[in-house]
């Protein structure tokens, strides 16, 4: 029987690449989007049989309903990928409380809520995989991204603690920390900054969403059966 993966924020970028890769590897795929309906519908068309769910990961009602719909449609939830995220690039002194709260509600509260509701299902089966998407900035901190870095650091601490809590229930919890990946999130980055980042990266280039997706697929597979609580960098070696 096919396993079911629920990928938050899979209308675009890393989430969409992950949805395609899991689909091509035989998973039942649940695509979640919040705003990008056009992109989500196009992806649904590309992946016949997948389940498309609109919902805001920062809202408890949306999350509980999406997890319930996943289980009633496919029978279980085997893999949860907490990918939905936003960034704020600004000086701390220019960042508003509203921006901080929105960032934390999606990047951190979203990860908490989906994990909470999916875990209830996974515990029943005594198995499951949770893969959280952090960032290199959650490891090392980025200048002008203190709030984003803090939110991604929280995702790392959450991963480690939850791995300890859920290990006895047969559930692994791991984290992927991507470096600079070519998605809409980086559309505003100047060409000179892109080049400077490539120069600092041992592999000399930025990464693709597909490269992150392959690591997520590995962590969801039986090949990663004895791996939990780990933070895996997919960053071309920029943090060593
Ligand atoms: P992206 O292209 O901007 O896509 C972000 C995705 O998150 C979209 O599908 C968006 O869906 C979804 N999303 C945002 N708010 C949401 C909400 N409230 N509820 C549900 N979905 C929501 O970004 P990306 O680069 O693929 O980023 C994916 C993840 O990787 C994020 O957690 C990001 O922090 C992390 N990351 C990215 C990079 C990078 O360089 N790109 C590096 C490190 C880590 P809608 O458009 O439908 O709202």
py3Dmol code that shows the C-alpha trace and the ligand (Angstrom):
import py3Dmol

protein = """\
ATOM      1  CA  UNK A   1       0.000   0.000   0.000  1.00  0.00           C
ATOM      2  CA  UNK A   2       1.280   3.464  -0.901  1.00  0.00           C
ATOM      3  CA  UNK A   3       2.427   5.762   1.881  1.00  0.00           C
ATOM      4  CA  UNK A   4       0.928   9.228   2.267  1.00  0.00           C
ATOM      5  CA  UNK A   5       2.923  12.447   2.481  1.00  0.00           C
ATOM      6  CA  UNK A   6       1.491  15.809   3.538  1.00  0.00           C
ATOM      7  CA  UNK A   7       3.669  18.717   2.363  1.00  0.00           C
ATOM      8  CA  UNK A   8       2.858  22.171   3.699  1.00  0.00           C
ATOM      9  CA  UNK A   9       3.354  25.082   1.310  1.00  0.00           C
ATOM     10  CA  UNK A  10       3.688  22.902  -1.780  1.00  0.00           C
ATOM     11  CA  UNK A  11       2.216  25.260  -4.367  1.00  0.00           C
ATOM     12  CA  UNK A  12       5.661  26.620  -5.246  1.00  0.00           C
ATOM     13  CA  UNK A  13       9.418  26.269  -4.763  1.00  0.00           C
ATOM     14  CA  UNK A  14      10.902  23.539  -2.578  1.00  0.00           C
ATOM     15  CA  UNK A  15       7.443  22.256  -1.569  1.00  0.00           C
ATOM     16  CA  UNK A  16       6.299  21.816  -5.185  1.00  0.00           C
ATOM     17  CA  UNK A  17       9.559  20.030  -6.126  1.00  0.00           C
ATOM     18  CA  UNK A  18       9.088  17.758  -3.092  1.00  0.00           C
ATOM     19  CA  UNK A  19       5.496  16.963  -4.088  1.00  0.00           C
ATOM     20  CA  UNK A  20       6.636  15.956  -7.592  1.00  0.00           C
ATOM     21  CA  UNK A  21       9.491  13.789  -6.324  1.00  0.00           C
ATOM     22  CA  UNK A  22       7.373  11.922  -3.761  1.00  0.00           C
ATOM     23  CA  UNK A  23       4.632  11.430  -6.374  1.00  0.00           C
ATOM     24  CA  UNK A  24       7.139   9.957  -8.827  1.00  0.00           C
ATOM     25  CA  UNK A  25       8.293   7.631  -6.048  1.00  0.00           C
ATOM     26  CA  UNK A  26       4.816   6.191  -5.524  1.00  0.00           C
ATOM     27  CA  UNK A  27       3.516   8.227  -2.579  1.00  0.00           C
ATOM     28  CA  UNK A  28      -0.021   9.489  -2.128  1.00  0.00           C
ATOM     29  CA  UNK A  29       0.650  13.225  -2.136  1.00  0.00           C
ATOM     30  CA  UNK A  30      -1.244  15.970  -0.307  1.00  0.00           C
ATOM     31  CA  UNK A  31      -0.492  19.419  -1.709  1.00  0.00           C
ATOM     32  CA  UNK A  32      -1.199  22.360   0.594  1.00  0.00           C
ATOM     33  CA  UNK A  33      -1.368  25.983  -0.470  1.00  0.00           C
ATOM     34  CA  UNK A  34      -2.591  29.198   1.048  1.00  0.00           C
ATOM     35  CA  UNK A  35      -2.521  31.977  -1.584  1.00  0.00           C
ATOM     36  CA  UNK A  36      -1.087  30.543  -4.808  1.00  0.00           C
ATOM     37  CA  UNK A  37      -4.225  28.877  -6.143  1.00  0.00           C
ATOM     38  CA  UNK A  38      -3.221  29.043  -9.814  1.00  0.00           C
ATOM     39  CA  UNK A  39       0.125  27.310  -9.189  1.00  0.00           C
ATOM     40  CA  UNK A  40      -1.503  24.743  -6.876  1.00  0.00           C
ATOM     41  CA  UNK A  41      -4.178  23.844  -9.445  1.00  0.00           C
ATOM     42  CA  UNK A  42      -1.510  23.462 -12.147  1.00  0.00           C
ATOM     43  CA  UNK A  43       0.458  21.116  -9.888  1.00  0.00           C
ATOM     44  CA  UNK A  44      -2.674  19.134  -9.050  1.00  0.00           C
ATOM     45  CA  UNK A  45      -3.223  18.646 -12.797  1.00  0.00           C
ATOM     46  CA  UNK A  46       0.365  17.458 -13.182  1.00  0.00           C
ATOM     47  CA  UNK A  47      -0.031  14.886 -10.373  1.00  0.00           C
ATOM     48  CA  UNK A  48      -3.325  13.038 -10.999  1.00  0.00           C
ATOM     49  CA  UNK A  49      -4.769  11.448  -7.853  1.00  0.00           C
ATOM     50  CA  UNK A  50      -3.101  13.843  -5.446  1.00  0.00           C
ATOM     51  CA  UNK A  51      -5.195  15.686  -2.853  1.00  0.00           C
ATOM     52  CA  UNK A  52      -5.167  19.487  -2.946  1.00  0.00           C
ATOM     53  CA  UNK A  53      -5.943  21.296   0.314  1.00  0.00           C
ATOM     54  CA  UNK A  54      -6.163  25.042   0.823  1.00  0.00           C
ATOM     55  CA  UNK A  55      -5.282  26.119   4.337  1.00  0.00           C
ATOM     56  CA  UNK A  56      -3.189  28.471   6.415  1.00  0.00           C
ATOM     57  CA  UNK A  57      -0.716  26.491   8.539  1.00  0.00           C
ATOM     58  CA  UNK A  58      -0.807  29.186  11.221  1.00  0.00           C
ATOM     59  CA  UNK A  59      -4.518  28.569  11.870  1.00  0.00           C
ATOM     60  CA  UNK A  60      -5.413  25.633  14.109  1.00  0.00           C
ATOM     61  CA  UNK A  61      -8.816  25.028  12.507  1.00  0.00           C
ATOM     62  CA  UNK A  62      -7.303  24.871   9.005  1.00  0.00           C
ATOM     63  CA  UNK A  63      -4.590  22.466  10.148  1.00  0.00           C
ATOM     64  CA  UNK A  64      -6.865  20.108  12.080  1.00  0.00           C
ATOM     65  CA  UNK A  65      -9.264  19.972   9.110  1.00  0.00           C
ATOM     66  CA  UNK A  66      -6.469  19.357   6.592  1.00  0.00           C
ATOM     67  CA  UNK A  67      -5.018  16.474   8.620  1.00  0.00           C
ATOM     68  CA  UNK A  68      -8.506  14.960   9.092  1.00  0.00           C
ATOM     69  CA  UNK A  69      -9.202  15.228   5.334  1.00  0.00           C
ATOM     70  CA  UNK A  70      -5.843  13.603   4.548  1.00  0.00           C
ATOM     71  CA  UNK A  71      -6.603  10.628   6.793  1.00  0.00           C
ATOM     72  CA  UNK A  72     -10.181  10.215   5.559  1.00  0.00           C
ATOM     73  CA  UNK A  73      -9.029  10.416   1.905  1.00  0.00           C
ATOM     74  CA  UNK A  74      -5.881   8.265   1.967  1.00  0.00           C
ATOM     75  CA  UNK A  75      -6.351   6.293   5.226  1.00  0.00           C
ATOM     76  CA  UNK A  76      -3.221   7.519   7.031  1.00  0.00           C
ATOM     77  CA  UNK A  77      -0.517  10.142   7.207  1.00  0.00           C
ATOM     78  CA  UNK A  78       2.934   8.560   7.070  1.00  0.00           C
ATOM     79  CA  UNK A  79       5.194  11.524   6.277  1.00  0.00           C
ATOM     80  CA  UNK A  80       4.788  15.173   7.243  1.00  0.00           C
ATOM     81  CA  UNK A  81       6.997  17.768   5.560  1.00  0.00           C
ATOM     82  CA  UNK A  82       6.844  21.121   7.341  1.00  0.00           C
ATOM     83  CA  UNK A  83       7.973  23.303   4.469  1.00  0.00           C
ATOM     84  CA  UNK A  84       5.636  26.350   4.428  1.00  0.00           C
ATOM     85  CA  UNK A  85       7.595  29.437   5.294  1.00  0.00           C
ATOM     86  CA  UNK A  86       8.103  33.128   4.707  1.00  0.00           C
ATOM     87  CA  UNK A  87      11.107  35.374   5.196  1.00  0.00           C
ATOM     88  CA  UNK A  88      11.641  38.931   6.383  1.00  0.00           C
ATOM     89  CA  UNK A  89      14.807  40.740   5.329  1.00  0.00           C
ATOM     90  CA  UNK A  90      15.211  43.934   7.298  1.00  0.00           C
ATOM     91  CA  UNK A  91      17.245  45.691   9.950  1.00  0.00           C
ATOM     92  CA  UNK A  92      16.006  44.734  13.418  1.00  0.00           C
ATOM     93  CA  UNK A  93      15.214  48.375  14.185  1.00  0.00           C
ATOM     94  CA  UNK A  94      12.995  48.611  11.085  1.00  0.00           C
ATOM     95  CA  UNK A  95      11.154  45.337  11.687  1.00  0.00           C
ATOM     96  CA  UNK A  96       7.653  45.687  13.065  1.00  0.00           C
ATOM     97  CA  UNK A  97       6.038  43.530  15.739  1.00  0.00           C
ATOM     98  CA  UNK A  98       3.436  42.618  13.122  1.00  0.00           C
ATOM     99  CA  UNK A  99       6.156  41.258  10.788  1.00  0.00           C
ATOM    100  CA  UNK A 100       7.753  39.292  13.655  1.00  0.00           C
ATOM    101  CA  UNK A 101       4.400  37.799  14.685  1.00  0.00           C
ATOM    102  CA  UNK A 102       3.442  36.835  11.130  1.00  0.00           C
ATOM    103  CA  UNK A 103       6.841  35.221  10.570  1.00  0.00           C
ATOM    104  CA  UNK A 104       6.615  33.199  13.781  1.00  0.00           C
ATOM    105  CA  UNK A 105       2.973  32.259  13.201  1.00  0.00           C
ATOM    106  CA  UNK A 106       3.822  30.599   9.868  1.00  0.00           C
ATOM    107  CA  UNK A 107       7.390  29.315  10.374  1.00  0.00           C
ATOM    108  CA  UNK A 108       7.064  28.177  13.997  1.00  0.00           C
ATOM    109  CA  UNK A 109       3.389  27.942  15.001  1.00  0.00           C
ATOM    110  CA  UNK A 110       2.645  26.283  11.651  1.00  0.00           C
ATOM    111  CA  UNK A 111       5.272  23.632  12.316  1.00  0.00           C
ATOM    112  CA  UNK A 112       3.906  23.099  15.845  1.00  0.00           C
ATOM    113  CA  UNK A 113       0.285  22.746  14.696  1.00  0.00           C
ATOM    114  CA  UNK A 114       0.822  20.353  11.789  1.00  0.00           C
ATOM    115  CA  UNK A 115       3.186  18.219  13.883  1.00  0.00           C
ATOM    116  CA  UNK A 116       0.676  18.097  16.727  1.00  0.00           C
ATOM    117  CA  UNK A 117      -2.238  16.933  14.579  1.00  0.00           C
ATOM    118  CA  UNK A 118      -0.211  14.570  12.353  1.00  0.00           C
ATOM    119  CA  UNK A 119       1.495  13.006  15.367  1.00  0.00           C
ATOM    120  CA  UNK A 120      -1.863  11.962  16.817  1.00  0.00           C
ATOM    121  CA  UNK A 121      -2.384   9.836  13.674  1.00  0.00           C
ATOM    122  CA  UNK A 122       1.196   8.555  13.491  1.00  0.00           C
ATOM    123  CA  UNK A 123       1.164   7.361  17.109  1.00  0.00           C
ATOM    124  CA  UNK A 124      -1.821   5.110  16.318  1.00  0.00           C
ATOM    125  CA  UNK A 125       0.328   3.334  13.679  1.00  0.00           C
ATOM    126  CA  UNK A 126       3.501   3.409  15.806  1.00  0.00           C
ATOM    127  CA  UNK A 127       5.363   4.825  12.791  1.00  0.00           C
ATOM    128  CA  UNK A 128       5.874   8.089  10.967  1.00  0.00           C
ATOM    129  CA  UNK A 129       8.398  10.577   9.647  1.00  0.00           C
ATOM    130  CA  UNK A 130       8.389  14.294  10.298  1.00  0.00           C
ATOM    131  CA  UNK A 131      10.769  16.433   8.255  1.00  0.00           C
ATOM    132  CA  UNK A 132      11.041  20.109   9.144  1.00  0.00           C
ATOM    133  CA  UNK A 133      12.558  22.680   6.808  1.00  0.00           C
ATOM    134  CA  UNK A 134      14.812  25.119   8.637  1.00  0.00           C
ATOM    135  CA  UNK A 135      17.638  27.097   7.000  1.00  0.00           C
ATOM    136  CA  UNK A 136      21.372  27.600   7.289  1.00  0.00           C
ATOM    137  CA  UNK A 137      20.409  30.902   8.907  1.00  0.00           C
ATOM    138  CA  UNK A 138      18.734  28.979  11.723  1.00  0.00           C
ATOM    139  CA  UNK A 139      22.163  27.433  12.349  1.00  0.00           C
ATOM    140  CA  UNK A 140      24.478  30.386  11.850  1.00  0.00           C
ATOM    141  CA  UNK A 141      22.287  33.524  11.835  1.00  0.00           C
ATOM    142  CA  UNK A 142      22.051  35.992   8.955  1.00  0.00           C
ATOM    143  CA  UNK A 143      22.727  39.708   9.022  1.00  0.00           C
ATOM    144  CA  UNK A 144      19.458  41.634   8.444  1.00  0.00           C
ATOM    145  CA  UNK A 145      17.513  38.409   8.980  1.00  0.00           C
ATOM    146  CA  UNK A 146      17.564  38.167  12.781  1.00  0.00           C
ATOM    147  CA  UNK A 147      13.836  37.423  13.004  1.00  0.00           C
ATOM    148  CA  UNK A 148      13.891  34.836  10.201  1.00  0.00           C
ATOM    149  CA  UNK A 149      17.014  33.254  11.725  1.00  0.00           C
ATOM    150  CA  UNK A 150      15.308  33.088  15.138  1.00  0.00           C
ATOM    151  CA  UNK A 151      12.255  31.381  13.636  1.00  0.00           C
ATOM    152  CA  UNK A 152      14.424  28.811  11.867  1.00  0.00           C
ATOM    153  CA  UNK A 153      16.493  28.265  15.021  1.00  0.00           C
ATOM    154  CA  UNK A 154      13.236  27.495  16.815  1.00  0.00           C
ATOM    155  CA  UNK A 155      12.450  24.873  14.168  1.00  0.00           C
ATOM    156  CA  UNK A 156      15.810  23.208  14.874  1.00  0.00           C
ATOM    157  CA  UNK A 157      15.256  23.105  18.648  1.00  0.00           C
ATOM    158  CA  UNK A 158      11.711  21.817  18.092  1.00  0.00           C
ATOM    159  CA  UNK A 159      13.085  19.042  15.842  1.00  0.00           C
ATOM    160  CA  UNK A 160      15.614  17.881  18.438  1.00  0.00           C
ATOM    161  CA  UNK A 161      13.154  17.907  21.340  1.00  0.00           C
ATOM    162  CA  UNK A 162      10.387  16.206  19.381  1.00  0.00           C
ATOM    163  CA  UNK A 163      12.764  13.489  18.161  1.00  0.00           C
ATOM    164  CA  UNK A 164      13.391  12.584  21.807  1.00  0.00           C
ATOM    165  CA  UNK A 165       9.684  12.648  22.644  1.00  0.00           C
ATOM    166  CA  UNK A 166       8.483  10.631  19.635  1.00  0.00           C
ATOM    167  CA  UNK A 167      11.312   8.117  19.234  1.00  0.00           C
ATOM    168  CA  UNK A 168       9.644   5.624  21.609  1.00  0.00           C
ATOM    169  CA  UNK A 169       6.497   5.871  19.433  1.00  0.00           C
ATOM    170  CA  UNK A 170       8.432   4.797  16.321  1.00  0.00           C
ATOM    171  CA  UNK A 171       8.393   8.271  14.782  1.00  0.00           C
ATOM    172  CA  UNK A 172      11.523   9.979  13.464  1.00  0.00           C
ATOM    173  CA  UNK A 173      11.851  13.770  13.382  1.00  0.00           C
ATOM    174  CA  UNK A 174      14.564  15.360  11.281  1.00  0.00           C
ATOM    175  CA  UNK A 175      15.353  18.719   9.813  1.00  0.00           C
ATOM    176  CA  UNK A 176      16.764  19.945   6.508  1.00  0.00           C
ATOM    177  CA  UNK A 177      18.676  23.224   6.555  1.00  0.00           C
ATOM    178  CA  UNK A 178      18.948  24.495   2.979  1.00  0.00           C
ATOM    179  CA  UNK A 179      21.425  27.112   1.837  1.00  0.00           C
ATOM    180  CA  UNK A 180      20.639  29.553  -0.981  1.00  0.00           C
ATOM    181  CA  UNK A 181      18.043  27.806  -3.170  1.00  0.00           C
ATOM    182  CA  UNK A 182      16.684  29.149  -6.446  1.00  0.00           C
ATOM    183  CA  UNK A 183      13.026  29.903  -5.595  1.00  0.00           C
ATOM    184  CA  UNK A 184      10.651  32.874  -5.457  1.00  0.00           C
ATOM    185  CA  UNK A 185      11.828  33.519  -1.883  1.00  0.00           C
ATOM    186  CA  UNK A 186      15.083  34.883  -3.327  1.00  0.00           C
ATOM    187  CA  UNK A 187      13.570  36.853  -6.228  1.00  0.00           C
ATOM    188  CA  UNK A 188      14.582  40.161  -4.654  1.00  0.00           C
ATOM    189  CA  UNK A 189      18.230  39.217  -4.103  1.00  0.00           C
ATOM    190  CA  UNK A 190      20.528  41.414  -6.220  1.00  0.00           C
ATOM    191  CA  UNK A 191      22.726  39.703  -8.822  1.00  0.00           C
ATOM    192  CA  UNK A 192      25.883  40.929  -7.028  1.00  0.00           C
ATOM    193  CA  UNK A 193      24.717  39.365  -3.732  1.00  0.00           C
ATOM    194  CA  UNK A 194      23.913  36.091  -5.514  1.00  0.00           C
ATOM    195  CA  UNK A 195      27.409  36.039  -6.975  1.00  0.00           C
ATOM    196  CA  UNK A 196      28.998  36.855  -3.612  1.00  0.00           C
ATOM    197  CA  UNK A 197      27.077  33.974  -2.036  1.00  0.00           C
ATOM    198  CA  UNK A 198      28.236  31.574  -4.762  1.00  0.00           C
ATOM    199  CA  UNK A 199      31.821  32.708  -4.181  1.00  0.00           C
ATOM    200  CA  UNK A 200      31.514  31.832  -0.464  1.00  0.00           C
ATOM    201  CA  UNK A 201      30.043  28.399  -1.248  1.00  0.00           C
ATOM    202  CA  UNK A 202      32.562  25.548  -1.711  1.00  0.00           C
ATOM    203  CA  UNK A 203      30.457  24.065  -4.541  1.00  0.00           C
ATOM    204  CA  UNK A 204      30.406  27.519  -6.155  1.00  0.00           C
ATOM    205  CA  UNK A 205      26.710  27.811  -6.992  1.00  0.00           C
ATOM    206  CA  UNK A 206      23.240  28.119  -5.542  1.00  0.00           C
ATOM    207  CA  UNK A 207      21.074  25.013  -5.074  1.00  0.00           C
ATOM    208  CA  UNK A 208      17.908  23.802  -6.762  1.00  0.00           C
ATOM    209  CA  UNK A 209      14.584  22.938  -5.101  1.00  0.00           C
ATOM    210  CA  UNK A 210      15.013  19.391  -6.466  1.00  0.00           C
ATOM    211  CA  UNK A 211      18.268  18.955  -4.533  1.00  0.00           C
ATOM    212  CA  UNK A 212      16.468  19.785  -1.278  1.00  0.00           C
ATOM    213  CA  UNK A 213      13.576  17.496  -2.249  1.00  0.00           C
ATOM    214  CA  UNK A 214      15.952  14.530  -2.720  1.00  0.00           C
ATOM    215  CA  UNK A 215      17.217  14.922   0.851  1.00  0.00           C
ATOM    216  CA  UNK A 216      13.656  15.102   2.175  1.00  0.00           C
ATOM    217  CA  UNK A 217      12.787  11.917   0.255  1.00  0.00           C
ATOM    218  CA  UNK A 218      15.837  10.176   1.721  1.00  0.00           C
ATOM    219  CA  UNK A 219      14.852  11.161   5.283  1.00  0.00           C
ATOM    220  CA  UNK A 220      11.338   9.804   4.650  1.00  0.00           C
ATOM    221  CA  UNK A 221      12.680   6.485   3.338  1.00  0.00           C
ATOM    222  CA  UNK A 222      13.650   3.262   5.105  1.00  0.00           C
ATOM    223  CA  UNK A 223      17.265   4.123   4.236  1.00  0.00           C
ATOM    224  CA  UNK A 224      17.028   6.719   7.035  1.00  0.00           C
ATOM    225  CA  UNK A 225      15.406   4.340   9.546  1.00  0.00           C
ATOM    226  CA  UNK A 226      18.015   4.935  12.302  1.00  0.00           C
ATOM    227  CA  UNK A 227      18.307   8.699  11.807  1.00  0.00           C
ATOM    228  CA  UNK A 228      16.399  11.051  14.088  1.00  0.00           C
ATOM    229  CA  UNK A 229      16.891  14.494  15.614  1.00  0.00           C
ATOM    230  CA  UNK A 230      19.409  15.473  12.918  1.00  0.00           C
ATOM    231  CA  UNK A 231      19.882  18.735  11.057  1.00  0.00           C
ATOM    232  CA  UNK A 232      21.029  17.983   7.501  1.00  0.00           C
ATOM    233  CA  UNK A 233      22.588  20.874   5.582  1.00  0.00           C
ATOM    234  CA  UNK A 234      21.802  21.055   1.848  1.00  0.00           C
ATOM    235  CA  UNK A 235      23.934  24.097   1.224  1.00  0.00           C
ATOM    236  CA  UNK A 236      26.840  23.327  -1.109  1.00  0.00           C
ATOM    237  CA  UNK A 237      29.142  23.301   1.904  1.00  0.00           C
ATOM    238  CA  UNK A 238      28.614  26.913   2.920  1.00  0.00           C
ATOM    239  CA  UNK A 239      28.459  25.776   6.559  1.00  0.00           C
ATOM    240  CA  UNK A 240      31.124  23.224   7.413  1.00  0.00           C
TER     241      UNK A 240
END
"""
ligand_1 = """\
48
LIG
P 8.673 29.999 -1.720
O 9.020 29.637 -3.114
O 8.431 31.414 -1.355
O 7.403 29.109 -1.295
C 6.856 29.227 -0.018
C 5.697 28.262 0.114
O 5.159 28.407 1.445
C 4.575 28.559 -0.867
O 4.093 27.354 -1.416
C 3.513 29.225 0.014
O 2.194 28.927 -0.414
C 3.762 28.532 1.336
N 3.171 29.274 2.462
C 3.525 30.503 2.936
N 2.713 30.849 3.951
C 1.850 29.821 4.129
C 0.786 29.582 5.022
N 0.434 30.474 5.964
N 0.113 28.397 4.951
C 0.436 27.489 4.011
N 1.440 27.670 3.118
C 2.120 28.823 3.175
O 9.785 29.507 -0.712
P 10.824 28.285 -0.747
O 12.147 28.840 -1.056
O 10.294 27.155 -1.544
O 10.823 27.938 0.805
C 10.323 26.727 1.330
C 10.911 26.553 2.715
O 12.333 26.454 2.624
C 10.618 27.712 3.667
O 10.365 27.220 4.960
C 11.910 28.498 3.636
O 12.098 29.252 4.812
C 12.924 27.384 3.504
N 14.223 27.798 2.980
C 14.335 28.365 1.736
C 15.592 28.741 1.285
C 15.807 29.372 -0.064
O 16.936 29.854 -0.318
N 14.829 29.402 -0.949
C 16.720 28.542 2.086
C 16.557 27.980 3.335
C 15.310 27.597 3.764
P 1.197 30.043 -1.038
O 1.987 30.839 -2.015
O 0.128 29.194 -1.646
O 0.683 30.855 0.105
"""
view = py3Dmol.view(width=600, height=400)
view.addModel(protein, "pdb")
view.setStyle({"model": 0}, {"cartoon": {"style": "trace"}})
view.addModel(ligand_1, "xyz")
view.setStyle({"model": 1}, {"stick": {}})
view.zoomTo()
view.show()
